[in-house]
Each structure stands twice: as structure tokens, then as C-alpha cells.
Amino acid sequence: MERSFGSFRFSPRPQSIASVRKLSWSGQIDYITDRADRLETREAQEQFGIECSNSDQINLSYTRSYDLLDQPLRIAPDVTIPIGSYNFHDVTASFALGQQRTLSGSMLVQHGTFFSGDKTTVAFNRGRLELTPQLSVEPSISLNWVDLPEGRFTTQLVMTRTTYTITPLMFVSALLQYNSSNDSLTTNLRMRWKYQPGSELFVVYREQRDTLTPNRYPELENRAFVIKINRLLRF
């Protein structure tokens, strides 16, 4: 493949508006071809953002893109996108609460074309609720309504991560995620210990279960237990 990419950004800081820390206008284009110079993917995006003095952010963006499918794409149990070239365009509006708040996160609404139909998305991402200085919960949810000539369907992605900081150098976290697109329930438990500068120990347990199994606890699909240690050597 060959890729060409370009971007620009203009970010003035208006002194005359006390409630606004920064305004930003940005744009980018991504252009990908195969070795025969055939266009595979193109994406152009324009964005306008406002960063408030209290660190809240408002963003509006417009995206136009192109994708070439050289083989059928199955995106839902009974929905397969046929081979062909597809143009997309969508508008996204988001509002993000600053990290200094007890509850922070980004609320997003998106609507536009999706292959030969359209898609609407409502999401709450990068959420964080600080229960105590050591304990925090990070919820996220994404709902997608897709309407295509090949079929209509709705997908949900629900996730929450709980983190407990034992010391400034050690924490444990637990991730629970449900994805309706493949009917899976994923659990991930992780401990990270920075036992000296530049050196860390990770202990991770992960399992994935199929929620389609009727009248029983979700059936186990895979399970993994990983220990990773790295050590910084200086000479």
C-alpha cells in the first residue's frame, strides 16, 4: 500500500472571551492506494472545537470518506455488505466534561451514511467517576442504529473499568465489556507494579464468554493468564 496524509490546525486563544481558553479549526486528509495505484481508502475531516476555561470541550466535525470492498463484509449475523465502492459522510457533535470534575467523560451524537444506508450513534466515552482518591469507575456505552438495504440492526457496546490505586506505583483494575455485535462478554483483570523507575510488572487475567448459550451461564470461549516483567538496564 501507499499512504499520503496531510493535516492543518489553527488554534487561537482569544483574550476577549473569559470563558473560552482556546478555539481550534483543523482539517486532515488520508489517502491510501494499493501498489497498482487503485484507491482503497480516502478520508477527509474538518473540525471546529471550543476549549472552555474550566476544561470542558465542545467539538463539531464533518467527515467524508471512501472505502473499496474487494470481498463481501459480514457486519451482523444476517447482514453482509456486497463487493463495491462506497462513499460515506457523517456529522458528529460532542461535549466533554473536564477531567477535574468528579464525573467526567465525553457525550457524542453522530449521524450519516454507512455503506448503502445510514447509521446513527449515541455514546458516552472515556467516562470517569472518582469515588475516592484511590477508587474510580470508568463507564462507557455506545449505541448504534444501522439501516441498510441488506437489513436493519442495532449494536450495543457497554464497558466499565474499575481501578484501585494501592500505592503511587501500584494499581489493580477490572474491565467488564459486553459487545452485542458478536454477543460476547469479556472480563480483564490487571495488576501493574512499577517496582523501580522504568521497570514494571504486569499480571493479567482475561476471559471471553458467548452470551448466546441458552439457559446457562455464558459459555467460555477463551481464557488467558499472562505475567509480563520488564527491566530497564542502564550502562
C-alpha positions as CSV (number, residue, x, y, z in Angstrom):
1,M,0.0,0.0,0.0
2,E,0.9,3.7,-0.3
3,R,-0.4,6.3,2.0
4,S,-0.5,10.1,1.8
5,F,-1.6,12.1,4.8
6,G,-1.9,15.8,5.5
7,S,-3.3,18.0,8.2
8,F,-3.6,21.6,9.4
9,R,-4.7,23.3,12.6
10,F,-5.3,26.9,13.7
11,S,-5.7,27.4,17.4
12,P,-6.1,31.0,18.6
13,R,-6.5,31.9,22.3
14,P,-9.0,34.8,22.4
15,Q,-8.2,37.2,25.2
16,S,-11.5,39.0,24.9
17,I,-13.7,35.9,25.9
18,A,-13.1,35.0,29.5
19,S,-15.0,31.7,29.3
20,V,-13.0,30.4,26.3
21,R,-9.4,29.2,26.7
22,K,-8.9,28.2,23.0
23,L,-10.6,27.9,19.7
24,S,-9.5,25.4,17.1
25,W,-10.1,24.8,13.4
26,S,-8.5,21.7,12.0
27,G,-8.6,19.5,8.9
28,Q,-6.9,16.4,7.6
29,I,-7.0,14.0,4.7
30,D,-5.9,10.4,4.5
31,Y,-5.4,8.8,1.0
32,I,-4.5,5.1,0.7
33,T,-3.9,3.2,-2.6
34,D,-2.6,-0.3,-3.4
35,R,0.5,-0.9,-5.3
36,A,-1.4,-0.7,-8.6
37,D,-2.4,2.9,-7.7
38,R,-6.0,1.9,-7.1
39,L,-7.8,3.9,-4.4
40,E,-8.7,1.8,-1.4
41,T,-9.5,4.3,1.3
42,R,-9.9,8.1,1.5
43,E,-11.0,10.2,4.4
44,A,-11.3,13.9,4.8
45,Q,-12.3,15.6,8.0
46,E,-13.0,19.1,9.2
47,Q,-13.4,20.0,12.8
48,F,-14.2,23.0,15.0
49,G,-13.6,23.0,18.7
50,I,-14.0,25.1,21.8
51,E,-12.0,24.5,24.9
52,C,-13.6,26.3,27.8
53,S,-11.7,27.9,30.7
54,N,-13.0,25.2,33.0
55,S,-11.5,22.5,30.6
56,D,-14.9,21.4,29.2
57,Q,-14.8,21.0,25.4
58,I,-17.3,21.3,22.6
59,N,-16.5,19.8,19.2
60,L,-18.2,19.7,15.8
61,S,-16.9,17.7,12.9
62,Y,-17.8,16.7,9.3
63,T,-16.2,13.6,7.7
64,R,-16.3,12.4,4.1
65,S,-14.7,9.1,3.3
66,Y,-14.5,6.4,0.6
67,D,-13.9,2.6,1.0
68,L,-13.4,-0.1,-1.6
69,L,-14.6,-3.6,-0.7
70,D,-12.9,-6.3,-2.7
71,Q,-14.7,-9.1,-0.9
72,P,-18.1,-9.3,1.0
73,L,-18.1,-7.9,4.5
74,R,-20.3,-9.5,7.2
75,I,-21.1,-6.9,9.8
76,A,-24.1,-8.5,11.5
77,P,-25.4,-12.1,11.8
78,D,-27.8,-11.7,8.8
79,V,-26.3,-8.7,7.1
80,T,-23.5,-8.9,4.5
81,I,-22.2,-5.9,2.5
82,P,-21.6,-6.8,-1.1
83,I,-18.4,-6.0,-3.1
84,G,-18.2,-2.5,-4.4
85,S,-17.1,1.1,-3.7
86,Y,-18.8,3.1,-1.0
87,N,-18.9,6.8,-0.1
88,F,-19.6,7.9,3.5
89,H,-20.3,11.3,5.1
90,D,-21.3,12.0,8.7
91,V,-21.7,14.8,11.2
92,T,-20.5,14.5,14.8
93,A,-21.2,16.7,17.8
94,S,-19.6,16.0,21.2
95,F,-19.4,17.6,24.6
96,A,-16.6,16.6,27.0
97,L,-16.6,17.3,30.7
98,G,-13.2,18.3,32.1
99,Q,-11.0,15.8,34.0
100,Q,-11.1,17.9,37.1
101,R,-14.8,17.1,37.7
102,T,-15.9,14.2,40.0
103,L,-17.7,12.8,36.9
104,S,-16.0,13.4,33.6
105,G,-16.5,11.9,30.1
106,S,-17.5,12.7,26.5
107,M,-21.1,12.6,25.2
108,L,-21.3,12.1,21.4
109,V,-24.0,12.1,18.8
110,Q,-23.2,11.1,15.2
111,H,-25.4,10.6,12.1
112,G,-24.5,9.9,8.4
113,T,-24.3,7.4,5.6
114,F,-23.0,3.9,6.2
115,F,-22.2,1.8,3.1
116,S,-25.5,1.8,1.2
117,G,-27.6,3.0,4.1
118,D,-27.2,5.2,7.2
119,K,-26.1,5.0,10.8
120,T,-26.9,6.9,14.0
121,T,-24.7,6.7,17.0
122,V,-25.2,7.9,20.6
123,A,-22.3,7.3,23.0
124,F,-20.7,8.2,26.3
125,N,-17.0,7.6,26.2
126,R,-14.0,8.0,28.4
127,G,-16.2,8.3,31.4
128,R,-14.6,8.6,34.9
129,L,-16.3,8.8,38.3
130,E,-13.9,9.3,41.2
131,L,-15.4,7.6,44.3
132,T,-12.4,8.2,46.5
133,P,-8.8,9.4,45.8
134,Q,-7.9,5.7,45.3
135,L,-11.0,4.2,43.7
136,S,-12.5,5.2,40.4
137,V,-15.0,3.8,37.9
138,E,-14.8,4.4,34.1
139,P,-18.1,3.7,32.3
140,S,-18.6,3.8,28.6
141,I,-21.6,3.0,26.4
142,S,-22.1,3.1,22.6
143,L,-25.5,2.5,20.8
144,N,-25.6,2.2,17.0
145,W,-28.7,2.1,14.8
146,V,-27.9,0.9,11.3
147,D,-30.4,0.9,8.4
148,L,-29.2,-0.7,5.2
149,P,-31.0,-2.2,2.2
150,E,-29.4,-5.5,3.3
151,G,-31.0,-5.3,6.7
152,R,-31.5,-3.2,9.8
153,F,-29.9,-3.9,13.2
154,T,-28.8,-2.3,16.4
155,T,-25.5,-2.8,18.3
156,Q,-24.5,-2.0,21.8
157,L,-21.1,-1.8,23.4
158,V,-21.2,-1.4,27.2
159,M,-18.0,-1.3,29.2
160,T,-16.9,-0.4,32.7
161,R,-13.4,-0.3,34.2
162,T,-12.8,-0.1,38.0
163,T,-9.4,1.0,39.2
164,Y,-8.0,0.9,42.7
165,T,-4.6,2.6,43.4
166,I,-2.8,0.7,46.1
167,T,0.3,3.0,46.1
168,P,1.5,5.6,43.7
169,L,3.5,2.8,42.0
170,M,0.9,0.0,42.0
171,F,-2.7,-0.4,40.9
172,V,-5.3,-3.1,40.1
173,S,-8.1,-2.7,37.6
174,A,-11.0,-4.8,36.4
175,L,-12.6,-4.4,32.9
176,L,-16.1,-5.8,32.1
177,Q,-17.3,-5.4,28.5
178,Y,-20.4,-6.6,26.6
179,N,-20.4,-6.4,22.8
180,S,-23.7,-7.2,21.1
181,S,-22.2,-7.4,17.6
182,N,-20.6,-10.8,18.5
183,D,-22.6,-11.5,21.6
184,S,-19.6,-11.6,23.8
185,L,-18.9,-10.8,27.5
186,T,-15.2,-10.0,28.2
187,T,-13.5,-9.8,31.6
188,N,-10.0,-8.4,32.1
189,L,-8.2,-8.2,35.5
190,R,-4.8,-6.5,35.6
191,M,-2.3,-5.5,38.2
192,R,0.6,-3.1,37.4
193,W,3.5,-2.6,39.7
194,K,6.3,-0.1,38.8
195,Y,8.9,-1.6,41.1
196,Q,11.6,0.8,40.1
197,P,11.9,3.7,37.5
198,G,11.5,2.3,34.0
199,S,10.8,-1.2,35.2
200,E,7.3,-2.8,35.6
201,L,5.5,-6.0,36.4
202,F,2.1,-6.8,34.9
203,V,-0.2,-9.7,35.9
204,V,-3.3,-10.1,33.6
205,Y,-6.2,-12.5,33.6
206,R,-8.6,-12.4,30.7
207,E,-11.6,-14.5,29.6
208,Q,-14.3,-14.2,26.9
209,R,-17.7,-15.8,27.0
210,D,-20.5,-16.4,24.5
211,T,-23.8,-14.9,25.8
212,L,-25.9,-16.8,23.2
213,T,-25.8,-20.1,25.1
214,P,-29.5,-20.6,26.3
215,N,-30.5,-21.3,29.9
216,R,-27.0,-21.4,31.3
217,Y,-24.1,-19.2,32.3
218,P,-22.4,-17.7,29.2
219,E,-20.2,-20.3,27.7
220,L,-16.4,-19.9,27.9
221,E,-14.8,-19.2,24.5
222,N,-11.2,-18.4,25.6
223,R,-9.1,-17.7,28.7
224,A,-5.6,-16.4,29.3
225,F,-3.3,-15.7,32.2
226,V,-0.2,-13.5,31.4
227,I,2.7,-12.4,33.5
228,K,4.9,-9.7,32.0
229,I,8.0,-8.2,33.5
230,N,10.4,-5.6,32.1
231,R,13.6,-4.2,33.5
232,L,15.4,-1.1,32.5
233,L,19.2,-1.6,32.2
234,R,21.4,1.5,32.1
235,F,25.1,1.4,31.2
